Amino acid sequence: MNIRPLGKKMSVGTGKIYTFCLNCGEVISTRVENPEKFKDL
């Protein structure tokens, strides 16, 4: 599921990038692929 700006129901948004440990599965960080899509809202 993509992340999209609040109040912008028709926006496609952007995907998420997860960095995680291959041994235990703990998520180390979560980022958005294209943060520039959220500028100038």
C-alpha positions in Angstrom: 0.0 0.0 0.0 1.3 3.4 -0.9 1.7 6.3 1.4 -0.3 9.4 0.3 -0.8 12.9 1.7 -3.8 13.4 4.1 -6.7 14.9 2.3 -5.5 13.9 -1.2 -7.7 10.8 -1.9 -6.9 10.8 -5.6 -3.1 11.0 -5.1 -1.1 7.9 -6.1 1.4 8.6 -3.3 4.7 6.7 -3.0 5.9 3.3 -1.8 7.7 2.4 1.4 11.3 1.1 1.8 11.9 -1.2 4.8 15.4 -2.1 6.1 15.3 -5.1 8.3 17.6 -7.8 9.9 17.7 -11.0 8.0 18.4 -13.0 11.2 15.6 -11.8 13.5 13.3 -9.9 11.2 13.4 -6.7 13.2 12.6 -3.6 11.1 15.5 -1.2 11.4 14.0 1.7 9.4 11.1 2.7 7.3 11.4 5.3 4.5 9.3 6.6 1.6 10.6 6.1 -1.9 9.9 9.6 -3.3 9.6 12.2 -0.5 9.5 15.0 -3.1 5.9 14.0 -3.8 5.0 15.5 -0.4 6.6 19.0 -0.9 4.4 22.0 -1.7 1.2 20.5 -0.3 
